[in-house]
Amino acid sequence: MADKWRMDQTIKEVEFEYRGETVILKVKPITWSKKNQIISQCTTYSKDGEGKFNLDHYNKECLKYMVVEAPWGKTDHVFLSEIDDVLGAKLSQLIPSPGVEGEANMDFFGRGSESSSTEGEK
């Protein structure tokens, strides 16, 4: 019963074209908790409390975690620092947005409150 609440961790194959060749990657999904851990690693605060988010570091950390098999070998910081824009754009499609879900959650909780009070009246 608990499995319906957990993310499916099945490794999936992802295929795309790059420089006339078909590239096949094995990719695992990133859980909510792991994504939050990576966001925390990529966020720093100044003495004034101003937050800065390092998107480059976030993208690389997500890909290092998610890509478990690739034709180039290990997907690490060095490799990701040396790829071109075309491959970077292809790989970027795998990366979850670091912030969009937060806005959606506010709407979800707003609607959730209304539906729970309506359901209680039935």
ChimeraX attribute file (.defattr): number of C-alpha atoms within 10 A of each C-alpha:
attribute: neighborCount
match mode: 1-to-1
recipient: residues
	/A:1	5
	/A:2	5
	/A:3	7
	/A:4	7
	/A:5	7
	/A:6	9
	/A:7	11
	/A:8	12
	/A:9	11
	/A:10	10
	/A:11	15
	/A:12	13
	/A:13	12
	/A:14	12
	/A:15	12
	/A:16	13
	/A:17	11
	/A:18	11
	/A:19	8
	/A:20	7
	/A:21	8
	/A:22	10
	/A:23	14
	/A:24	14
	/A:25	20
	/A:26	16
	/A:27	20
	/A:28	18
	/A:29	19
	/A:30	19
	/A:31	13
	/A:32	9
	/A:33	9
	/A:34	13
	/A:35	19
	/A:36	13
	/A:37	11
	/A:38	18
	/A:39	21
	/A:40	12
	/A:41	14
	/A:42	17
	/A:43	14
	/A:44	13
	/A:45	10
	/A:46	8
	/A:47	6
	/A:48	6
	/A:49	8
	/A:50	8
	/A:51	10
	/A:52	11
	/A:53	15
	/A:54	12
	/A:55	13
	/A:56	11
	/A:57	16
	/A:58	22
	/A:59	22
	/A:60	22
	/A:61	21
	/A:62	20
	/A:63	23
	/A:64	16
	/A:65	17
	/A:66	19
	/A:67	23
	/A:68	16
	/A:69	16
	/A:70	13
	/A:71	10
	/A:72	9
	/A:73	10
	/A:74	14
	/A:75	19
	/A:76	14
	/A:77	13
	/A:78	10
	/A:79	13
	/A:80	19
	/A:81	11
	/A:82	9
	/A:83	10
	/A:84	9
	/A:85	9
	/A:86	11
	/A:87	14
	/A:88	14
	/A:89	10
	/A:90	14
	/A:91	17
	/A:92	15
	/A:93	9
	/A:94	17
	/A:95	18
	/A:96	16
	/A:97	12
	/A:98	15
	/A:99	9
	/A:100	9
	/A:101	10
	/A:102	10
	/A:103	9
	/A:104	11
	/A:105	11
	/A:106	11
	/A:107	10
	/A:108	11
	/A:109	11
	/A:110	11
	/A:111	11
	/A:112	12
	/A:113	11
	/A:114	10
	/A:115	12
	/A:116	10
	/A:117	10
	/A:118	10
	/A:119	9
	/A:120	7
	/A:121	7
	/A:122	5
